[in-house]
């Protein structure tokens, strides 16, 4: 990835939560990074094509950049800094404070509001940037499923639709 790829990728990861849970348009990204919107679209095409954990919606706006998503999911995130957004899956929700704190260069805790996939019971998991976690519900013992994917053989358009 070039420095511009990294700049776009890092910007959307940081800004999706700050954008009140709305997708980010190429024009917004370009204005913030002082890039031509056409160049932003080319960079987004390349990032999405090469599976750099970024997905756009039908209008071309970035709606998911690991680990945050603007689309409504069962995994609601509340950052200790006040932002609220979603995670595409349980793994993303657990990774959110780690990824975000590194980009923000500050400690961060995220409350994950979700439900147990087994029994459907509501669950609140608090995770910090060092991936230490605790639950609000007494006796809850969350498990995170981590599938094995052969990335070299993966040929889908993106990991959201083809995973």
Residue pairs with C-beta under 8 A, 6 or more apart in sequence:
1 9
1 47
1 52
4 35
4 39
4 43
5 43
5 46
5 47
5 52
7 33
8 29
8 33
8 35
8 40
8 43
8 44
8 47
9 47
9 52
9 54
9 65
10 103
11 29
11 32
11 33
12 24
12 29
12 54
12 62
12 65
13 65
13 66
13 67
13 68
13 99
13 100
13 103
14 100
14 103
14 104
15 24
15 28
15 32
16 23
16 24
16 62
16 64
16 65
16 68
16 69
16 70
16 85
17 68
17 77
17 79
17 83
17 84
17 85
17 100
18 83
19 28
19 70
21 70
21 84
21 85
21 86
22 70
23 56
23 57
23 59
23 61
23 62
23 63
23 70
24 61
24 62
25 59
25 60
25 61
26 37
26 40
26 41
26 44
26 60
26 61
27 37
27 40
29 35
29 40
29 44
29 62
30 36
30 37
30 39
30 40
33 40
35 43
41 60
44 54
44 56
44 60
44 62
47 54
48 54
48 55
48 56
48 157
48 158
51 151
51 154
51 158
51 159
53 64
53 65
53 66
53 159
54 62
54 64
54 65
54 66
55 62
55 63
55 64
55 65
55 158
55 159
55 160
55 161
56 62
56 63
57 63
57 71
63 69
63 70
63 71
64 70
64 71
64 88
64 160
66 88
66 92
66 95
66 99
67 87
67 88
67 91
67 92
67 93
67 95
67 96
67 99
67 100
68 77
68 85
68 86
68 87
68 92
68 96
68 100
69 85
69 86
69 87
69 88
69 92
70 85
70 86
71 86
71 88
72 86
73 86
73 87
73 88
73 89
74 114
74 115
75 86
75 87
75 88
75 89
75 90
75 92
75 93
75 112
75 113
75 114
76 84
76 86
76 112
76 113
76 114
77 84
77 85
77 86
77 87
77 93
77 96
77 110
77 111
77 112
77 113
78 84
78 110
78 111
78 113
79 85
79 96
79 97
79 100
79 108
79 109
79 110
80 108
80 109
80 110
81 104
81 108
87 93
87 96
87 112
88 160
90 114
90 117
90 142
90 144
90 145
91 144
91 145
91 146
93 110
93 112
93 114
93 125
93 127
94 112
94 125
94 127
94 131
94 133
94 144
96 110
96 112
96 127
97 108
97 109
97 110
97 127
97 128
97 129
97 131
98 129
98 130
98 131
100 108
100 110
100 129
101 107
101 108
101 129
102 129
107 128
107 129
108 128
108 129
109 126
109 127
109 128
109 129
110 126
110 127
110 128
111 124
111 125
111 126
112 123
112 124
112 125
112 126
112 127
113 122
113 123
113 124
114 122
114 123
114 124
114 125
115 121
115 122
115 123
116 123
116 140
116 142
121 137
121 140
122 137
123 135
123 136
123 137
123 140
123 142
124 135
124 136
124 137
125 133
125 134
125 135
125 136
125 140
125 142
126 133
126 134
126 135
126 136
127 133
133 142
135 141
135 142
147 163
149 159
149 163
154 162
156 162
156 163
